[in-house]
Amino acid sequence: MYALIVNPKAGFGRAKRVFKKIKKSPLYNKYDCQCFFTENTGHAETIAYRISKQTPSVKCIIVVGETVRFTRSLTG
């Protein structure tokens, strides 16, 4: 499984638009992908932690949004 953590408010909504393009990609539909949207500060870490602990089949976590969220996701 490939997991995407998206901050829909990042870049004044740009991250959400980028995700929409990713979702239309043939690769997104070819592989088992799940998307998780952040809702508040610190949510990216919580999502990353849960994904890493509850889903052993995760091959990759992709973060779409701010650099701070990416760094926090790594610590999650």
Residue pairs with C-beta under 8 A, 6 or more apart in sequence:
1 32
1 33
1 34
1 55
1 57
1 58
1 59
2 31
2 32
2 33
2 34
2 58
2 59
2 60
2 61
2 62
3 33
3 34
3 35
3 36
3 51
3 55
3 58
3 60
3 61
3 62
4 19
4 22
4 33
4 34
4 35
4 36
4 61
4 62
4 63
4 64
5 36
5 38
5 44
5 47
5 48
5 61
5 62
5 63
5 64
5 65
5 69
5 73
6 15
6 16
6 19
6 35
6 36
6 37
6 38
6 63
6 64
6 65
7 15
7 37
7 38
7 44
7 64
7 65
7 66
7 69
8 15
8 16
8 19
8 37
8 38
9 15
9 16
10 16
10 64
10 65
10 66
10 69
11 65
11 66
15 64
15 65
15 66
18 64
19 35
19 64
22 28
22 64
23 35
36 47
36 51
38 44
38 47
38 65
38 69
42 72
44 63
44 65
44 69
44 70
44 72
44 73
44 76
45 72
45 73
45 75
45 76
46 76
47 73
47 76
48 61
48 73
48 74
48 76
49 76
51 58
51 61
52 58
52 61
52 76
61 73
63 69
63 70
63 73
